[in-house]
Amino acid sequence: MRPTENAVIRPIKPADIDTIVDLNQDALEGVGPLDYESAALLVKQSDQALVLDVDGDIAGFVITLPTGATYDSSRYDWFEQRLADYVYLDRIVVADTHRRRGVASRLYDAVETDVPVALEVYETNDASLEFHRRRGYRKVGELQHAGKRNLMLLKAC
């Protein structure tokens, strides 16, 4: 089942931050934690901060950062040291109630443009690794962080 035709990709609004935090905290197997303040700062620093809104319900969100951002992340820093022109996909989260409906694909379509996209996936997240493989991402390195091995992925444009 795909999102309804009423699904709209739009920028994250300040009123969305609580929902973004809740969705993020329900997905900690694949993303790092966020609280209201860190989520609001991340959106402010972002290159793109988008939600897929389905009839007023946030089905998922994506946040990317530009090169040269002041962002305290070993994963972001890993790419900053190796790439000159890219966008860093910091996180994408799909609500449990909207999984397997094309939400992630729609959000990726919105951020995969004319600049390479860099991101990391925990090596234990097989579903995410397969999703990214199908979208053309390739492994360009590994980084150990907080007891987890991160596979560093890149999709050239």
Secondary structure as the mmCIF struct_conf table of DSSP 4:
data_model
#
loop_
_struct_conf.conf_type_id
_struct_conf.id
_struct_conf.beg_label_comp_id
_struct_conf.beg_label_asym_id
_struct_conf.beg_label_seq_id
_struct_conf.end_label_comp_id
_struct_conf.end_label_asym_id
_struct_conf.end_label_seq_id
HELX_LH_PP_P HELX_LH_PP_P1 ARG A 2 THR A 4
TURN_TY1_P TURN_TY1_P1 GLU A 5 ASN A 6
STRN STRN1 ALA A 7 PRO A 11
HELX_LH_PP_P HELX_LH_PP_P2 ILE A 12 LYS A 13
HELX_RH_3T_P HELX_RH_3T_P1 PRO A 14 ASP A 16
HELX_RH_AL_P HELX_RH_AL_P1 ILE A 17 GLN A 25
TURN_TY1_P TURN_TY1_P2 ASP A 26 GLY A 30
BEND BEND1 VAL A 31 VAL A 31
HELX_RH_AL_P HELX_RH_AL_P2 TYR A 36 GLN A 45
BEND BEND2 ASP A 47 ASP A 47
STRN STRN2 GLN A 48 VAL A 54
TURN_TY1_P TURN_TY1_P3 ASP A 55 GLY A 56
STRN STRN3 ASP A 57 PRO A 66
TURN_TY1_P TURN_TY1_P4 THR A 67 GLY A 68
HELX_RH_AL_P HELX_RH_AL_P3 SER A 74 GLU A 80
TURN_TY1_P TURN_TY1_P5 GLN A 81 ARG A 82
BEND BEND3 ALA A 84 ASP A 85
STRN STRN4 VAL A 87 VAL A 94
HELX_RH_3T_P HELX_RH_3T_P2 ASP A 96 HIS A 98
TURN_TY1_P TURN_TY1_P6 ARG A 99 GLY A 102
HELX_RH_AL_P HELX_RH_AL_P4 VAL A 103 VAL A 111
BEND BEND4 THR A 113 VAL A 115
STRN STRN5 VAL A 117 TYR A 122
TURN_TY1_P TURN_TY1_P7 GLU A 123 THR A 124
HELX_RH_AL_P HELX_RH_AL_P5 ASP A 126 ARG A 134
TURN_TY1_P TURN_TY1_P8 ARG A 135 GLY A 136
STRN STRN6 ARG A 138 HIS A 145
TURN_TY1_P TURN_TY1_P9 ALA A 146 GLY A 147
STRN STRN7 LYS A 148 LYS A 155
#
